[in-house]
């Protein structure tokens, strides 16, 4: 894998005039608008990047954006990869490996998620303070490359507490209601059944989605700090489970995106 990472990193540096990002951003469903806040210097479609998969999901445009946000050099993935698309865990998380090779020290991840916490409303902004990996595999399975990270990774603070505290401070300063919670990662592409929502709530999850967990694991393995934020686009609260469509998820995410964007932009500015 190291050869692939090195080749891809070299190609990106050549195409971006050796642009050196310090913060990596992965944008979730309906949350690509943060790019409008970036002073863009380079745009690379995934199709032009060696070894990169191509996003196949509506709402994920499939571009790497390089530029400045909050005074920092950033690299943003406008469109991510999912296990349900048929990619394996190493393909899904390959961009995070490349981010590390480019010199990125902090990864900010966003997603649209279903909420099980009865205190949540549709449109709730949840700062992720922990996760539960319910994918059938793990991106670190297989022979470990010590150049990439340790064999056994401590996950006691996957989402950096200092960044969580900073994000809550920013939200309070701007009168944005936020919650904290645990994110459960499942394969998808089905939305959860009522029984699955009940199960997830009982095992300690506040929200559920089909991404983020593999990326956070690899970020931690790589020695990067990680910050995660979810927009609760639908509810699976016991007795209140409603039908949900991808279009509805996108619509709610789009509505709440400006608030998430403000938090993320300010967070990056204060790093």
Buried (B, 14 or more C-beta within 10 A) or exposed (E): BEEBBEEBBEBBBEBBEEBEBBBBBBBBBBBBBBBEBBEEEBBBBBEEBEBBBBBBBEBBBBBBBBBBBBEBBBBBBBBBBBBBBEBBBBBBBBBBBBBBBBEBBBBBBBBBBBBBBEEBEBBBBBBBBBBBBBBEBBBBEEEBEEEBBEEEBEBEBBBBEEBBEBBBBBBEEEEBEBBBBBBBBBEBEEBBEEEBBBBBBEEEBBBBBBBBBBBBBBBBBBEBBBBBBBBBBBBBBEEEBEEBEBEBBBEBBBBBBBBBBBBBBBBBEBB
